[in-house]
Amino acid sequence: MGANFVAPWLVYEAFDARLGDSGALMVSAVPPLLWSLAELARVRRVDAVSATVVASIVLTVGATALGGSARMIQVRDALVTGAVGLLFVLSLPFRRPLIFYLARAAMARRTEGGETAYEAIWDRPGVPAAFTFLTWLWGLGLMAQTALLCGLAYIWPIGRYLLLSPVISWLSFGALFLASYRYMARHPEARVIMGR
């Protein structure tokens, strides 16, 4: 948690005088990137969740390498989150939305043979509609979070943004998880999504 919250701010403060705003912001991306790579190495599995993490890392590295203004570098993580939200929404016309594959991968991590068992839930009544709702919820929610953080990046000083943007992101994710669980609690047919 420190790698994503406090470490970027500490790195930025340590390097700002020497490298300037843009350089210090690029270096501040190192702790969260290293943490993400370490988590990926720990899991040692390539599935939908791992692929999403890898794509996020690649996009973040690419956005950092492109440089640009300090404000643009500052919002690189928010832009990656927004891109994931957009991918969720764009996956809706396909046979199954991207969120289904992420949920299936999470289930496969928890139980032996979980992936095969999870495939079978798609044909249950109400499940496709539940995944459609959750895809819209997460897709639009992540894009709204991105819009908010991009706006704050241009209003707040860099130090304040580095400290508070992770808090806003975690609160946003918490609200999306809570809304998802409340939806599934009100729709018993959707509870199988969580393996219940």
N, C-alpha and C positions, 0 to 999 in steps of 0.2 A: 504493500500500500504506500509506503514511503517513497518507492521508486516512481510512483505516479503522482503523488501529491506534493511532498516537500522537496524531493531531490531536484526536479526541474527548476524550481524557484531558487534553491541554493546554488545550483550550477550557473543559472543566469546571473545572479548577483555576483558570483565569484569572477565571471568572465566578462561582464558588461563593460567595465572600464578598459580592458585590454582589447576586446574584439568588437566593441560596439553592439548596438541592439541586435542587428541581424545575425552576426557571428555568435553572440552569446545565446540567442534563441536556437540556433542550429545545434550548438553543443548541448543545450538543455534537453534535446530530444534523446540523448544517449541513454540516460538511466531507464526511462520507460521502454525503449527499444531492447536494451539488454535484458530487462525483466521479462518482456514478452518472448524473446528468443529462449531464455532459460526455461520458461514454462512450457514452451513448445518442445524443447529437448526432453523435458521431464516426462511429458505425456507420450512421446514417441509413437504417435498414431496419426495417420493422414486420413481425415474424414471431413465432413462438412464444417465442423467447428474449427478444426486445425486449418483447413483451407481458408476460412474467413480470417483467422488470425494472421496467416501468412500474407494474404492479400492486403490486410490492414498495414502490416509491417512494410511491405513493398511500396504501397501507396504513400506511406509516411516518409520513407526514405527518399522516394522519388520527389515528393513535394519539398522536402528539405534540401535535396540536391539542386533543385531548380532555383533555390534562393528566392529573390524578390525582396519586396519591402519587409520591414520588421513585422508589420501587421499581417501580411500574407503568410509569413512563416509561422506567426503566432496561431493562426486558425487552421493549420494543416491537419491536426487531429480531428477538429470539428468537421472539416471537409471530408475526411475519410469516413466518419460516422454518417454524414449526410449521404455519401455515395452508397454505403451499405443500405441505408433506408430506401434510397432510390432503387437499388437492386431488388429489394424485397417487393416493392410495388410493381416493378417491371416483370417480376416472376409470376404475377397473378394470372396472365393468360395461358401459361404453360400447364401441363397436365397436373403438376403439383407445385405449390409455391415453395420458394427457398426455405421458408421457416419449417416446413415439414421435414426437410432433409437435415436441418440443424437439430430439430427435436429427436429425430431418429438416431442421429449420431450421439446425442447426449444419452439416450436410452441404451445404446450399444455399449457405452462406457460403463454403465451401471450394472448391467446384467449380462450373463452369458447367453448368447443367442438372441439378444434384445433387438437387434436390427431386423431379423426375420419376423419376430413376433410383432414388432411395431409396424411393419409393412401391412399387416392384416387389418389394422384399425382404420385404414383409409376408407374401406368399404362400409363401415358402420354408419347408420343414419346420423346426420348432424355433424359428422366429423369434417367433411370438406368445407361446410359453411363456417365451422369454427376456425379452421385454418385460414380461410379467406378473411374473416374478421380480424384475427390476430396479425395477419400480414399487413392489412391496412393500418391497424393500430400501431404496430412497430415501425412500419415504413414511414407513415406521416409523423409519428412521434420523434423518430430519429432526425428527420428532415427539419422539424420544428426546433429541436435542440440545436441543430447546426445553425439555423437562422438566428437564434437567440445569441449563441456564442460568437458568431461572426459580427453581429451588431455590437456586442459588449467589447469585442477586441478593438473596435474603433472609438469607443467612448472611454474605456478604463485605461489607466496607466498599465504598462506591461507587467510590472511586478504584481499588481492586484489581480490582473487576469490570470497569471500563472498560478497564483495561490487559490483563486476561487473558481476557475473554470472546471477543475476536476470535481469540486464539490457539486457544482451545478450538474455536471455529467452524471455523477453517481445518484443525485436526487432524481434526475430525469429517468435514469434506468430503474430506480426504485419505484417511481410512479408507474412506469410501463409494466413492471412485473406485478405490482399491486392490481392494476387495471386488468391484466391478463388473468390473475387468480380469481378476481371478483367475477369476471365473465364466466370462467369455468365453474365457479361455485353456483352461479345462477343457471347454468346450462349443464345438467348432469351428463348428457350425452358427450359433452366435450371433455369430461374428466379423464377419459382414456388417453388424452394427449399427454398427461403427466404420468401415465403408466398406472393409473388407478382403476 
